[in-house]
Structures are given as C-alpha cells and as structure tokens.
Amino acid sequence: MSKETDKHEVEDIDCIEAVNLLYAYMDGEIDDKETKAKYEHHLAHCRSCYSRMELEKALTDRIKAAAKASAPEKLQNKLRKLIDNF
Ligand SMILES: [Zn+2]
C-alpha cells in the first residue's frame, strides 16, 4: 500500500499531541529535530492548530510587551502620587 515517497514524509501527529507541544515549541524547548518537524508539519496542514499557535504567540507577545511597558509606568505613577502628597 505505502508508496516509496511516504518514507520521506514527516509522520503526522494529531491535534492533541500538537497542543501538548505548543508551549514547549513556543518556549524553544523542543530539542528533538524530529519532534519539531512533526509539529511544524502538523501546523502546515491543520488550520485550527495553526491559528491556535498564532493566537498564543500574539497573547504571549502582548503580555510580554505589557509587562515591560506597564511595570515602570505604574511605579512612576505611584512615585508621582507619593511626591504630590507631600
Ligand atoms: Zn491540529
């Protein structure tokens, strides 16, 4: 049944496995080249996992940006209020 070319194709994983790999992939924690390839292969074929990854990526970027931007700003406001009260 299987064709010659099938041997060279990346083994497909299911969505559950893909979701399990999502965070490790985003954090760059997948050292295994084959696992990484499998995940990327799944993303290329599965729209829902691809959107999920994009969404998580966007969320993470936003959280990181917000954490970077708002922490010093909050502190500044707090200090300003303290100074104003004197
Ligand atoms: Zn999927």
PDB file of the backbone (N, CA, C, O) and the ligand in Angstrom, with CONECT records:
HET     ZN  A 101       1
ATOM      1  N   MET A   1       0.811  -1.219   0.000  1.00  0.00           N
ATOM      2  CA  MET A   1       0.000   0.000   0.000  1.00  0.00           C
ATOM      3  C   MET A   1       0.843   1.268   0.000  1.00  0.00           C
ATOM      4  O   MET A   1       0.605   2.184  -0.787  1.00  0.00           O
ATOM      5  N   SER A   2       1.818   1.311   0.878  1.00  0.00           N
ATOM      6  CA  SER A   2       2.577   2.553   1.004  1.00  0.00           C
ATOM      7  C   SER A   2       3.532   2.769  -0.162  1.00  0.00           C
ATOM      8  O   SER A   2       4.181   1.840  -0.642  1.00  0.00           O
ATOM      9  N   LYS A   3       3.597   4.006  -0.599  1.00  0.00           N
ATOM     10  CA  LYS A   3       4.455   4.364  -1.722  1.00  0.00           C
ATOM     11  C   LYS A   3       5.876   4.645  -1.233  1.00  0.00           C
ATOM     12  O   LYS A   3       6.114   4.845  -0.042  1.00  0.00           O
ATOM     13  N   GLU A   4       6.795   4.654  -2.166  1.00  0.00           N
ATOM     14  CA  GLU A   4       8.200   4.947  -1.849  1.00  0.00           C
ATOM     15  C   GLU A   4       8.336   6.301  -1.154  1.00  0.00           C
ATOM     16  O   GLU A   4       9.072   6.449  -0.178  1.00  0.00           O
ATOM     17  N   THR A   5       7.611   7.274  -1.680  1.00  0.00           N
ATOM     18  CA  THR A   5       7.759   8.646  -1.198  1.00  0.00           C
ATOM     19  C   THR A   5       7.293   8.798   0.249  1.00  0.00           C
ATOM     20  O   THR A   5       7.731   9.712   0.946  1.00  0.00           O
ATOM     21  N   ASP A   6       6.418   7.916   0.699  1.00  0.00           N
ATOM     22  CA  ASP A   6       5.896   8.025   2.054  1.00  0.00           C
ATOM     23  C   ASP A   6       6.997   7.958   3.106  1.00  0.00           C
ATOM     24  O   ASP A   6       6.887   8.553   4.178  1.00  0.00           O
ATOM     25  N   LYS A   7       8.020   7.252   2.796  1.00  0.00           N
ATOM     26  CA  LYS A   7       9.130   7.082   3.726  1.00  0.00           C
ATOM     27  C   LYS A   7       9.777   8.415   4.106  1.00  0.00           C
ATOM     28  O   LYS A   7      10.287   8.588   5.213  1.00  0.00           O
ATOM     29  N   HIS A   8       9.741   9.344   3.160  1.00  0.00           N
ATOM     30  CA  HIS A   8      10.423  10.610   3.392  1.00  0.00           C
ATOM     31  C   HIS A   8       9.523  11.661   4.015  1.00  0.00           C
ATOM     32  O   HIS A   8       9.976  12.747   4.378  1.00  0.00           O
ATOM     33  N   GLU A   9       8.253  11.332   4.135  1.00  0.00           N
ATOM     34  CA  GLU A   9       7.341  12.305   4.708  1.00  0.00           C
ATOM     35  C   GLU A   9       7.390  12.269   6.227  1.00  0.00           C
ATOM     36  O   GLU A   9       7.626  11.229   6.843  1.00  0.00           O
ATOM     37  N   VAL A  10       7.161  13.424   6.801  1.00  0.00           N
ATOM     38  CA  VAL A  10       7.159  13.519   8.254  1.00  0.00           C
ATOM     39  C   VAL A  10       5.908  12.849   8.793  1.00  0.00           C
ATOM     40  O   VAL A  10       4.813  13.011   8.253  1.00  0.00           O
ATOM     41  N   GLU A  11       6.086  12.113   9.839  1.00  0.00           N
ATOM     42  CA  GLU A  11       4.960  11.435  10.467  1.00  0.00           C
ATOM     43  C   GLU A  11       3.993  12.480  11.028  1.00  0.00           C
ATOM     44  O   GLU A  11       4.403  13.423  11.706  1.00  0.00           O
ATOM     45  N   ASP A  12       2.725  12.299  10.739  1.00  0.00           N
ATOM     46  CA  ASP A  12       1.752  13.282  11.210  1.00  0.00           C
ATOM     47  C   ASP A  12       1.328  12.976  12.647  1.00  0.00           C
ATOM     48  O   ASP A  12       1.171  11.821  13.044  1.00  0.00           O
ATOM     49  N   ILE A  13       1.153  14.044  13.399  1.00  0.00           N
ATOM     50  CA  ILE A  13       0.670  13.886  14.774  1.00  0.00           C
ATOM     51  C   ILE A  13      -0.774  14.383  14.824  1.00  0.00           C
ATOM     52  O   ILE A  13      -1.225  15.077  13.913  1.00  0.00           O
ATOM     53  N   ASP A  14      -1.481  14.037  15.864  1.00  0.00           N
ATOM     54  CA  ASP A  14      -2.852  14.552  15.958  1.00  0.00           C
ATOM     55  C   ASP A  14      -2.879  15.868  16.733  1.00  0.00           C
ATOM     56  O   ASP A  14      -1.867  16.313  17.273  1.00  0.00           O
ATOM     57  N   CYS A  15      -4.066  16.478  16.772  1.00  0.00           N
ATOM     58  CA  CYS A  15      -4.201  17.803  17.376  1.00  0.00           C
ATOM     59  C   CYS A  15      -3.866  17.790  18.862  1.00  0.00           C
ATOM     60  O   CYS A  15      -3.311  18.756  19.385  1.00  0.00           O
ATOM     61  N   ILE A  16      -4.199  16.707  19.536  1.00  0.00           N
ATOM     62  CA  ILE A  16      -3.921  16.621  20.974  1.00  0.00           C
ATOM     63  C   ILE A  16      -2.409  16.677  21.210  1.00  0.00           C
ATOM     64  O   ILE A  16      -1.928  17.378  22.099  1.00  0.00           O
ATOM     65  N   GLU A  17      -1.697  15.942  20.415  1.00  0.00           N
ATOM     66  CA  GLU A  17      -0.241  15.942  20.532  1.00  0.00           C
ATOM     67  C   GLU A  17       0.333  17.324  20.186  1.00  0.00           C
ATOM     68  O   GLU A  17       1.281  17.800  20.809  1.00  0.00           O
ATOM     69  N   ALA A  18      -0.270  17.939  19.182  1.00  0.00           N
ATOM     70  CA  ALA A  18       0.186  19.256  18.752  1.00  0.00           C
ATOM     71  C   ALA A  18      -0.008  20.294  19.853  1.00  0.00           C
ATOM     72  O   ALA A  18       0.865  21.125  20.104  1.00  0.00           O
ATOM     73  N   VAL A  19      -1.174  20.231  20.507  1.00  0.00           N
ATOM     74  CA  VAL A  19      -1.453  21.171  21.593  1.00  0.00           C
ATOM     75  C   VAL A  19      -0.470  20.942  22.746  1.00  0.00           C
ATOM     76  O   VAL A  19      -0.006  21.887  23.384  1.00  0.00           O
ATOM     77  N   ASN A  20      -0.171  19.688  22.992  1.00  0.00           N
ATOM     78  CA  ASN A  20       0.790  19.366  24.048  1.00  0.00           C
ATOM     79  C   ASN A  20       2.178  19.927  23.747  1.00  0.00           C
ATOM     80  O   ASN A  20       2.940  20.261  24.655  1.00  0.00           O
ATOM     81  N   LEU A  21       2.486  20.023  22.467  1.00  0.00           N
ATOM     82  CA  LEU A  21       3.804  20.515  22.075  1.00  0.00           C
ATOM     83  C   LEU A  21       3.858  22.036  21.947  1.00  0.00           C
ATOM     84  O   LEU A  21       4.931  22.638  21.891  1.00  0.00           O
ATOM     85  N   LEU A  22       2.682  22.632  21.903  1.00  0.00           N
ATOM     86  CA  LEU A  22       2.590  24.067  21.614  1.00  0.00           C
ATOM     87  C   LEU A  22       3.481  24.935  22.497  1.00  0.00           C
ATOM     88  O   LEU A  22       4.271  25.736  21.998  1.00  0.00           O
ATOM     89  N   TYR A  23       3.350  24.771  23.803  1.00  0.00           N
ATOM     90  CA  TYR A  23       4.090  25.654  24.710  1.00  0.00           C
ATOM     91  C   TYR A  23       5.585  25.370  24.693  1.00  0.00           C
ATOM     92  O   TYR A  23       6.409  26.282  24.756  1.00  0.00           O
ATOM     93  N   ALA A  24       5.912  24.101  24.608  1.00  0.00           N
ATOM     94  CA  ALA A  24       7.326  23.736  24.522  1.00  0.00           C
ATOM     95  C   ALA A  24       7.923  24.314  23.249  1.00  0.00           C
ATOM     96  O   ALA A  24       9.062  24.782  23.237  1.00  0.00           O
ATOM     97  N   TYR A  25       7.142  24.275  22.184  1.00  0.00           N
ATOM     98  CA  TYR A  25       7.620  24.803  20.903  1.00  0.00           C
ATOM     99  C   TYR A  25       7.833  26.312  21.003  1.00  0.00           C
ATOM    100  O   TYR A  25       8.854  26.835  20.557  1.00  0.00           O
ATOM    101  N   MET A  26       6.875  26.993  21.584  1.00  0.00           N
ATOM    102  CA  MET A  26       6.967  28.438  21.695  1.00  0.00           C
ATOM    103  C   MET A  26       8.120  28.874  22.594  1.00  0.00           C
ATOM    104  O   MET A  26       8.740  29.915  22.377  1.00  0.00           O
ATOM    105  N   ASP A  27       8.388  28.067  23.593  1.00  0.00           N
ATOM    106  CA  ASP A  27       9.485  28.405  24.500  1.00  0.00           C
ATOM    107  C   ASP A  27      10.832  27.922  23.974  1.00  0.00           C
ATOM    108  O   ASP A  27      11.868  28.120  24.608  1.00  0.00           O
ATOM    109  N   GLY A  28      10.801  27.294  22.819  1.00  0.00           N
ATOM    110  CA  GLY A  28      12.030  26.776  22.228  1.00  0.00           C
ATOM    111  C   GLY A  28      12.604  25.617  23.008  1.00  0.00           C
ATOM    112  O   GLY A  28      13.816  25.403  23.044  1.00  0.00           O
ATOM    113  N   GLU A  29      11.698  24.861  23.640  1.00  0.00           N
ATOM    114  CA  GLU A  29      12.150  23.763  24.491  1.00  0.00           C
ATOM    115  C   GLU A  29      12.199  22.415  23.787  1.00  0.00           C
ATOM    116  O   GLU A  29      12.580  21.404  24.377  1.00  0.00           O
ATOM    117  N   ILE A  30      11.812  22.416  22.526  1.00  0.00           N
ATOM    118  CA  ILE A  30      11.882  21.154  21.788  1.00  0.00           C
ATOM    119  C   ILE A  30      13.274  21.024  21.170  1.00  0.00           C
ATOM    120  O   ILE A  30      13.614  21.705  20.202  1.00  0.00           O
ATOM    121  N   ASP A  31      14.057  20.139  21.753  1.00  0.00           N
ATOM    122  CA  ASP A  31      15.414  19.942  21.255  1.00  0.00           C
ATOM    123  C   ASP A  31      15.439  18.952  20.102  1.00  0.00           C
ATOM    124  O   ASP A  31      16.293  19.001  19.217  1.00  0.00           O
ATOM    125  N   ASP A  32      14.454  18.042  20.152  1.00  0.00           N
ATOM    126  CA  ASP A  32      14.400  16.990  19.159  1.00  0.00           C
ATOM    127  C   ASP A  32      13.963  17.546  17.799  1.00  0.00           C
ATOM    128  O   ASP A  32      12.853  18.057  17.649  1.00  0.00           O
ATOM    129  N   LYS A  33      14.845  17.437  16.833  1.00  0.00           N
ATOM    130  CA  LYS A  33      14.592  17.948  15.486  1.00  0.00           C
ATOM    131  C   LYS A  33      13.358  17.307  14.874  1.00  0.00           C
ATOM    132  O   LYS A  33      12.559  17.965  14.207  1.00  0.00           O
ATOM    133  N   GLU A  34      13.221  16.015  15.113  1.00  0.00           N
ATOM    134  CA  GLU A  34      12.128  15.261  14.512  1.00  0.00           C
ATOM    135  C   GLU A  34      10.786  15.702  15.091  1.00  0.00           C
ATOM    136  O   GLU A  34       9.803  15.848  14.364  1.00  0.00           O
ATOM    137  N   THR A  35      10.757  15.911  16.403  1.00  0.00           N
ATOM    138  CA  THR A  35       9.535  16.356  17.068  1.00  0.00           C
ATOM    139  C   THR A  35       9.146  17.738  16.557  1.00  0.00           C
ATOM    140  O   THR A  35       7.973  18.009  16.303  1.00  0.00           O
ATOM    141  N   LYS A  36      10.124  18.591  16.413  1.00  0.00           N
ATOM    142  CA  LYS A  36       9.908  19.927  15.907  1.00  0.00           C
ATOM    143  C   LYS A  36       9.334  19.872  14.489  1.00  0.00           C
ATOM    144  O   LYS A  36       8.380  20.576  14.161  1.00  0.00           O
ATOM    145  N   ALA A  37       9.924  19.038  13.679  1.00  0.00           N
ATOM    146  CA  ALA A  37       9.478  18.867  12.298  1.00  0.00           C
ATOM    147  C   ALA A  37       8.045  18.349  12.259  1.00  0.00           C
ATOM    148  O   ALA A  37       7.238  18.774  11.433  1.00  0.00           O
ATOM    149  N   LYS A  38       7.745  17.425  13.164  1.00  0.00           N
ATOM    150  CA  LYS A  38       6.395  16.863  13.224  1.00  0.00           C
ATOM    151  C   LYS A  38       5.390  17.936  13.584  1.00  0.00           C
ATOM    152  O   LYS A  38       4.305  18.009  13.008  1.00  0.00           O
ATOM    153  N   TYR A  39       5.760  18.761  14.537  1.00  0.00           N
ATOM    154  CA  TYR A  39       4.864  19.827  14.965  1.00  0.00           C
ATOM    155  C   TYR A  39       4.649  20.833  13.840  1.00  0.00           C
ATOM    156  O   TYR A  39       3.520  21.233  13.559  1.00  0.00           O
ATOM    157  N   GLU A  40       5.732  21.234  13.207  1.00  0.00           N
ATOM    158  CA  GLU A  40       5.632  22.199  12.113  1.00  0.00           C
ATOM    159  C   GLU A  40       4.845  21.616  10.944  1.00  0.00           C
ATOM    160  O   GLU A  40       4.094  22.314  10.263  1.00  0.00           O
ATOM    161  N   HIS A  41       5.037  20.338  10.736  1.00  0.00           N
ATOM    162  CA  HIS A  41       4.310  19.648   9.673  1.00  0.00           C
ATOM    163  C   HIS A  41       2.812  19.675   9.979  1.00  0.00           C
ATOM    164  O   HIS A  41       1.993  19.910   9.090  1.00  0.00           O
ATOM    165  N   HIS A  42       2.470  19.436  11.216  1.00  0.00           N
ATOM    166  CA  HIS A  42       1.068  19.450  11.611  1.00  0.00           C
ATOM    167  C   HIS A  42       0.474  20.848  11.422  1.00  0.00           C
ATOM    168  O   HIS A  42      -0.648  20.992  10.937  1.00  0.00           O
ATOM    169  N   LEU A  43       1.227  21.863  11.807  1.00  0.00           N
ATOM    170  CA  LEU A  43       0.764  23.237  11.666  1.00  0.00           C
ATOM    171  C   LEU A  43       0.505  23.588  10.209  1.00  0.00           C
ATOM    172  O   LEU A  43      -0.441  24.308   9.889  1.00  0.00           O
ATOM    173  N   ALA A  44       1.344  23.077   9.346  1.00  0.00           N
ATOM    174  CA  ALA A  44       1.209  23.367   7.925  1.00  0.00           C
ATOM    175  C   ALA A  44      -0.065  22.755   7.351  1.00  0.00           C
ATOM    176  O   ALA A  44      -0.584  23.212   6.333  1.00  0.00           O
ATOM    177  N   HIS A  45      -0.558  21.715   8.020  1.00  0.00           N
ATOM    178  CA  HIS A  45      -1.726  21.019   7.494  1.00  0.00           C
ATOM    179  C   HIS A  45      -2.988  21.282   8.298  1.00  0.00           C
ATOM    180  O   HIS A  45      -4.092  21.060   7.802  1.00  0.00           O
ATOM    181  N   CYS A  46      -2.846  21.743   9.510  1.00  0.00           N
ATOM    182  CA  CYS A  46      -4.004  21.893  10.380  1.00  0.00           C
ATOM    183  C   CYS A  46      -4.236  23.361  10.695  1.00  0.00           C
ATOM    184  O   CYS A  46      -3.468  23.990  11.423  1.00  0.00           O
ATOM    185  N   ARG A  47      -5.292  23.879  10.141  1.00  0.00           N
ATOM    186  CA  ARG A  47      -5.586  25.288  10.298  1.00  0.00           C
ATOM    187  C   ARG A  47      -5.908  25.650  11.747  1.00  0.00           C
ATOM    188  O   ARG A  47      -5.514  26.713  12.227  1.00  0.00           O
ATOM    189  N   SER A  48      -6.618  24.775  12.433  1.00  0.00           N
ATOM    190  CA  SER A  48      -7.019  25.112  13.795  1.00  0.00           C
ATOM    191  C   SER A  48      -5.811  25.175  14.728  1.00  0.00           C
ATOM    192  O   SER A  48      -5.745  26.045  15.598  1.00  0.00           O
ATOM    193  N   CYS A  49      -4.862  24.267  14.556  1.00  0.00           N
ATOM    194  CA  CYS A  49      -3.664  24.313  15.389  1.00  0.00           C
ATOM    195  C   CYS A  49      -2.785  25.497  15.019  1.00  0.00           C
ATOM    196  O   CYS A  49      -2.121  26.087  15.871  1.00  0.00           O
ATOM    197  N   TYR A  50      -2.793  25.833  13.741  1.00  0.00           N
ATOM    198  CA  TYR A  50      -2.003  26.976  13.299  1.00  0.00           C
ATOM    199  C   TYR A  50      -2.559  28.263  13.913  1.00  0.00           C
ATOM    200  O   TYR A  50      -1.806  29.091  14.425  1.00  0.00           O
ATOM    201  N   SER A  51      -3.882  28.421  13.856  1.00  0.00           N
ATOM    202  CA  SER A  51      -4.489  29.619  14.444  1.00  0.00           C
ATOM    203  C   SER A  51      -4.260  29.659  15.933  1.00  0.00           C
ATOM    204  O   SER A  51      -4.030  30.720  16.514  1.00  0.00           O
ATOM    205  N   ARG A  52      -4.326  28.490  16.548  1.00  0.00           N
ATOM    206  CA  ARG A  52      -4.119  28.429  17.990  1.00  0.00           C
ATOM    207  C   ARG A  52      -2.719  28.893  18.358  1.00  0.00           C
ATOM    208  O   ARG A  52      -2.526  29.639  19.318  1.00  0.00           O
ATOM    209  N   MET A  53      -1.759  28.443  17.586  1.00  0.00           N
ATOM    210  CA  MET A  53      -0.374  28.824  17.832  1.00  0.00           C
ATOM    211  C   MET A  53      -0.188  30.325  17.612  1.00  0.00           C
ATOM    212  O   MET A  53       0.494  30.996  18.387  1.00  0.00           O
ATOM    213  N   GLU A  54      -0.803  30.843  16.545  1.00  0.00           N
ATOM    214  CA  GLU A  54      -0.703  32.268  16.255  1.00  0.00           C
ATOM    215  C   GLU A  54      -1.319  33.096  17.382  1.00  0.00           C
ATOM    216  O   GLU A  54      -0.787  34.132  17.781  1.00  0.00           O
ATOM    217  N   LEU A  55      -2.460  32.608  17.882  1.00  0.00           N
ATOM    218  CA  LEU A  55      -3.159  33.295  18.965  1.00  0.00           C
ATOM    219  C   LEU A  55      -2.313  33.296  20.238  1.00  0.00           C
ATOM    220  O   LEU A  55      -2.174  34.323  20.903  1.00  0.00           O
ATOM    221  N   GLU A  56      -1.757  32.149  20.561  1.00  0.00           N
ATOM    222  CA  GLU A  56      -0.922  32.038  21.760  1.00  0.00           C
ATOM    223  C   GLU A  56       0.306  32.936  21.637  1.00  0.00           C
ATOM    224  O   GLU A  56       0.741  33.565  22.602  1.00  0.00           O
ATOM    225  N   LYS A  57       0.845  32.974  20.430  1.00  0.00           N
ATOM    226  CA  LYS A  57       2.029  33.792  20.171  1.00  0.00           C
ATOM    227  C   LYS A  57       1.693  35.265  20.369  1.00  0.00           C
ATOM    228  O   LYS A  57       2.442  36.007  21.006  1.00  0.00           O
ATOM    229  N   ALA A  58       0.562  35.672  19.816  1.00  0.00           N
ATOM    230  CA  ALA A  58       0.123  37.058  19.934  1.00  0.00           C
ATOM    231  C   ALA A  58      -0.129  37.411  21.393  1.00  0.00           C
ATOM    232  O   ALA A  58       0.247  38.487  21.857  1.00  0.00           O
ATOM    233  N   LEU A  59      -0.764  36.500  22.104  1.00  0.00           N
ATOM    234  CA  LEU A  59      -1.043  36.720  23.524  1.00  0.00           C
ATOM    235  C   LEU A  59       0.241  36.866  24.325  1.00  0.00           C
ATOM    236  O   LEU A  59       0.383  37.779  25.138  1.00  0.00           O
ATOM    237  N   THR A  60       1.166  35.957  24.083  1.00  0.00           N
ATOM    238  CA  THR A  60       2.434  35.985  24.804  1.00  0.00           C
ATOM    239  C   THR A  60       3.188  37.278  24.532  1.00  0.00           C
ATOM    240  O   THR A  60       3.745  37.891  25.443  1.00  0.00           O
ATOM    241  N   ASP A  61       3.198  37.688  23.258  1.00  0.00           N
ATOM    242  CA  ASP A  61       3.875  38.932  22.902  1.00  0.00           C
ATOM    243  C   ASP A  61       3.246  40.120  23.605  1.00  0.00           C
ATOM    244  O   ASP A  61       3.935  41.020  24.086  1.00  0.00           O
ATOM    245  N   ARG A  62       1.905  40.104  23.656  1.00  0.00           N
ATOM    246  CA  ARG A  62       1.179  41.195  24.308  1.00  0.00           C
ATOM    247  C   ARG A  62       1.476  41.248  25.791  1.00  0.00           C
ATOM    248  O   ARG A  62       1.707  42.315  26.358  1.00  0.00           O
ATOM    249  N   ILE A  63       1.467  40.073  26.411  1.00  0.00           N
ATOM    250  CA  ILE A  63       1.731  40.007  27.844  1.00  0.00           C
ATOM    251  C   ILE A  63       3.143  40.501  28.141  1.00  0.00           C
ATOM    252  O   ILE A  63       3.377  41.257  29.084  1.00  0.00           O
ATOM    253  N   LYS A  64       4.073  40.047  27.307  1.00  0.00           N
ATOM    254  CA  LYS A  64       5.466  40.462  27.496  1.00  0.00           C
ATOM    255  C   LYS A  64       5.609  41.967  27.320  1.00  0.00           C
ATOM    256  O   LYS A  64       6.290  42.636  28.098  1.00  0.00           O
ATOM    257  N   ALA A  65       4.954  42.493  26.280  1.00  0.00           N
ATOM    258  CA  ALA A  65       5.030  43.924  25.993  1.00  0.00           C
ATOM    259  C   ALA A  65       4.372  44.715  27.120  1.00  0.00           C
ATOM    260  O   ALA A  65       4.881  45.750  27.550  1.00  0.00           O
ATOM    261  N   ALA A  66       3.239  44.213  27.586  1.00  0.00           N
ATOM    262  CA  ALA A  66       2.509  44.893  28.650  1.00  0.00           C
ATOM    263  C   ALA A  66       3.321  44.892  29.942  1.00  0.00           C
ATOM    264  O   ALA A  66       3.370  45.889  30.662  1.00  0.00           O
ATOM    265  N   ALA A  67       3.948  43.768  30.218  1.00  0.00           N
ATOM    266  CA  ALA A  67       4.748  43.656  31.435  1.00  0.00           C
ATOM    267  C   ALA A  67       5.924  44.618  31.388  1.00  0.00           C
ATOM    268  O   ALA A  67       6.273  45.253  32.382  1.00  0.00           O
ATOM    269  N   LYS A  68       6.526  44.708  30.202  1.00  0.00           N
ATOM    270  CA  LYS A  68       7.671  45.602  30.037  1.00  0.00           C
ATOM    271  C   LYS A  68       7.249  47.056  30.156  1.00  0.00           C
ATOM    272  O   LYS A  68       7.918  47.857  30.810  1.00  0.00           O
ATOM    273  N   ALA A  69       6.118  47.395  29.508  1.00  0.00           N
ATOM    274  CA  ALA A  69       5.696  48.789  29.417  1.00  0.00           C
ATOM    275  C   ALA A  69       5.045  49.276  30.691  1.00  0.00           C
ATOM    276  O   ALA A  69       5.296  50.399  31.127  1.00  0.00           O
ATOM    277  N   SER A  70       4.213  48.445  31.296  1.00  0.00           N
ATOM    278  CA  SER A  70       3.380  48.961  32.368  1.00  0.00           C
ATOM    279  C   SER A  70       4.060  48.959  33.732  1.00  0.00           C
ATOM    280  O   SER A  70       3.727  49.779  34.588  1.00  0.00           O
ATOM    281  N   ALA A  71       4.997  48.058  33.942  1.00  0.00           N
ATOM    282  CA  ALA A  71       5.616  47.989  35.264  1.00  0.00           C
ATOM    283  C   ALA A  71       6.307  49.289  35.655  1.00  0.00           C
ATOM    284  O   ALA A  71       6.034  49.815  36.734  1.00  0.00           O
ATOM    285  N   PRO A  72       7.184  49.821  34.824  1.00  0.00           N
ATOM    286  CA  PRO A  72       7.843  51.075  35.220  1.00  0.00           C
ATOM    287  C   PRO A  72       6.849  52.223  35.266  1.00  0.00           C
ATOM    288  O   PRO A  72       6.984  53.134  36.083  1.00  0.00           O
ATOM    289  N   GLU A  73       5.837  52.182  34.380  1.00  0.00           N
ATOM    290  CA  GLU A  73       4.858  53.252  34.343  1.00  0.00           C
ATOM    291  C   GLU A  73       4.048  53.289  35.635  1.00  0.00           C
ATOM    292  O   GLU A  73       3.800  54.354  36.201  1.00  0.00           O
ATOM    293  N   LYS A  74       3.646  52.121  36.084  1.00  0.00           N
ATOM    294  CA  LYS A  74       2.893  52.027  37.330  1.00  0.00           C
ATOM    295  C   LYS A  74       3.708  52.554  38.503  1.00  0.00           C
ATOM    296  O   LYS A  74       3.214  53.266  39.377  1.00  0.00           O
ATOM    297  N   LEU A  75       4.958  52.177  38.478  1.00  0.00           N
ATOM    298  CA  LEU A  75       5.847  52.597  39.543  1.00  0.00           C
ATOM    299  C   LEU A  75       6.022  54.112  39.520  1.00  0.00           C
ATOM    300  O   LEU A  75       6.067  54.768  40.560  1.00  0.00           O
ATOM    301  N   GLN A  76       6.119  54.647  38.304  1.00  0.00           N
ATOM    302  CA  GLN A  76       6.267  56.093  38.146  1.00  0.00           C
ATOM    303  C   GLN A  76       5.059  56.832  38.697  1.00  0.00           C
ATOM    304  O   GLN A  76       5.185  57.830  39.406  1.00  0.00           O
ATOM    305  N   ASN A  77       3.872  56.311  38.348  1.00  0.00           N
ATOM    306  CA  ASN A  77       2.641  56.931  38.839  1.00  0.00           C
ATOM    307  C   ASN A  77       2.564  56.886  40.352  1.00  0.00           C
ATOM    308  O   ASN A  77       2.156  57.846  41.006  1.00  0.00           O
ATOM    309  N   LYS A  78       2.962  55.759  40.883  1.00  0.00           N
ATOM    310  CA  LYS A  78       2.936  55.584  42.328  1.00  0.00           C
ATOM    311  C   LYS A  78       3.861  56.596  42.996  1.00  0.00           C
ATOM    312  O   LYS A  78       3.506  57.226  43.992  1.00  0.00           O
ATOM    313  N   LEU A  79       5.036  56.733  42.432  1.00  0.00           N
ATOM    314  CA  LEU A  79       6.017  57.667  42.980  1.00  0.00           C
ATOM    315  C   LEU A  79       5.522  59.099  42.855  1.00  0.00           C
ATOM    316  O   LEU A  79       5.684  59.914  43.764  1.00  0.00           O
ATOM    317  N   ARG A  80       4.907  59.392  41.691  1.00  0.00           N
ATOM    318  CA  ARG A  80       4.399  60.740  41.463  1.00  0.00           C
ATOM    319  C   ARG A  80       3.317  61.083  42.482  1.00  0.00           C
ATOM    320  O   ARG A  80       3.264  62.193  43.012  1.00  0.00           O
ATOM    321  N   LYS A  81       2.459  60.101  42.740  1.00  0.00           N
ATOM    322  CA  LYS A  81       1.379  60.328  43.720  1.00  0.00           C
ATOM    323  C   LYS A  81       1.971  60.567  45.107  1.00  0.00           C
ATOM    324  O   LYS A  81       1.512  61.428  45.857  1.00  0.00           O
ATOM    325  N   LEU A  82       2.985  59.797  45.423  1.00  0.00           N
ATOM    326  CA  LEU A  82       3.652  59.956  46.717  1.00  0.00           C
ATOM    327  C   LEU A  82       4.240  61.360  46.837  1.00  0.00           C
ATOM    328  O   LEU A  82       4.128  62.024  47.868  1.00  0.00           O
ATOM    329  N   ILE A  83       4.874  61.783  45.738  1.00  0.00           N
ATOM    330  CA  ILE A  83       5.501  63.104  45.754  1.00  0.00           C
ATOM    331  C   ILE A  83       4.450  64.203  45.865  1.00  0.00           C
ATOM    332  O   ILE A  83       4.623  65.178  46.596  1.00  0.00           O
ATOM    333  N   ASP A  84       3.338  64.023  45.111  1.00  0.00           N
ATOM    334  CA  ASP A  84       2.256  65.005  45.142  1.00  0.00           C
ATOM    335  C   ASP A  84       1.641  65.157  46.530  1.00  0.00           C
ATOM    336  O   ASP A  84       1.155  66.227  46.896  1.00  0.00           O
ATOM    337  N   ASN A  85       1.669  64.095  47.275  1.00  0.00           N
ATOM    338  CA  ASN A  85       1.062  64.124  48.600  1.00  0.00           C
ATOM    339  C   ASN A  85       1.904  64.885  49.622  1.00  0.00           C
ATOM    340  O   ASN A  85       1.424  65.264  50.690  1.00  0.00           O
ATOM    341  N   PHE A  86       3.129  65.092  49.280  1.00  0.00           N
ATOM    342  CA  PHE A  86       3.980  65.796  50.242  1.00  0.00           C
ATOM    343  C   PHE A  86       3.805  67.311  50.186  1.00  0.00           C
ATOM    344  O   PHE A  86       4.457  68.035  50.938  1.00  0.00           O
TER     345      PHE A  86
HETATM  346 ZN    ZN A 101      -4.315  20.122  14.642  1.00  0.00          ZN2+
END
